[in-house]
């Protein structure tokens, strides 16, 4: 195991599992220029926010869309048939449903 220049780091690394800052003796800094640990933490936080936003956008589409008849605009959630071929209970036509927010 290489000799460590520091015993602890801002990222919580240990002597058993050292980070780059501990190996090279770099000074921890959360302000630019950031140390490698803060650069990685910052990148992970940004990726997490982007993933969360993407999930929220997708979930809002899934949970808010409901099928309706293109002829009479009747609600097709309880209509008989497959997801793409429904029998409208209002106008009695077989339709491919449209989806509304």
C-alpha positions, -999 to 999 in steps of 0.1 A, spaced: 0 0 0 15 34 -10 23 59 17 -5 84 23 1 121 25 -31 127 45 -50 107 71 -85 120 62 -104 137 34 -135 158 28 -151 129 9 -149 105 39 -122 83 25 -103 61 49 -68 47 52 -82 13 40 -98 29 10 -79 62 2 -89 88 -24 -67 107 -48 -64 137 -24 -50 114 4 -25 97 -19 -12 130 -34 -16 152 -3 -39 177 -21 -57 204 -1 -95 199 0 -114 227 -15 -151 230 -24 -146 263 -42 -129 265 -76 -104 251 -82 -120 221 -66 -101 191 -53 -108 158 -72 -132 147 -45 -153 178 -47 -152 177 -85 -166 141 -84 -192 150 -57 -203 180 -78 -206 159 -109 -226 132 -91 -250 158 -76 -256 173 -110 -262 139 -126 -286 130 -98 -306 163 -103 -308 156 -141 -320 121 -135 -346 132 -110 -359 159 -134 -361 133 -162 -380 109 -140 -404 136 -128 -411 146 -164 -417 111 -175 -439 103 -144 -461 134 -150 -468 121 -186 -476 86 -174 -499 95 -145 -517 124 -161 -527 110 -195 -561 94 -199 -577 80 -230 -606 97 -247 -627 91 -278 -617 112 -308 -654 114 -320 -673 123 -288 -644 129 -264 -659 103 -240 -636 90 -213 -623 55 -223 -606 43 -190 -634 18 -184 -643 11 -220 -639 -25 -232 -612 -36 -256 -574 -34 -259 -553 -4 -250 -552 7 -287 -587 -5 -298 -615 5 -275 -653 4 -277 -666 38 -266 -694 36 -241 -708 70 -252 -709 69 -290 -706 30 -293 -678 32 -319 -646 11 -320 -618 37 -318 -581 41 -313 -581 64 -283 -564 98 -281 -546 107 -249 -551 140 -230 -531 155 -202 
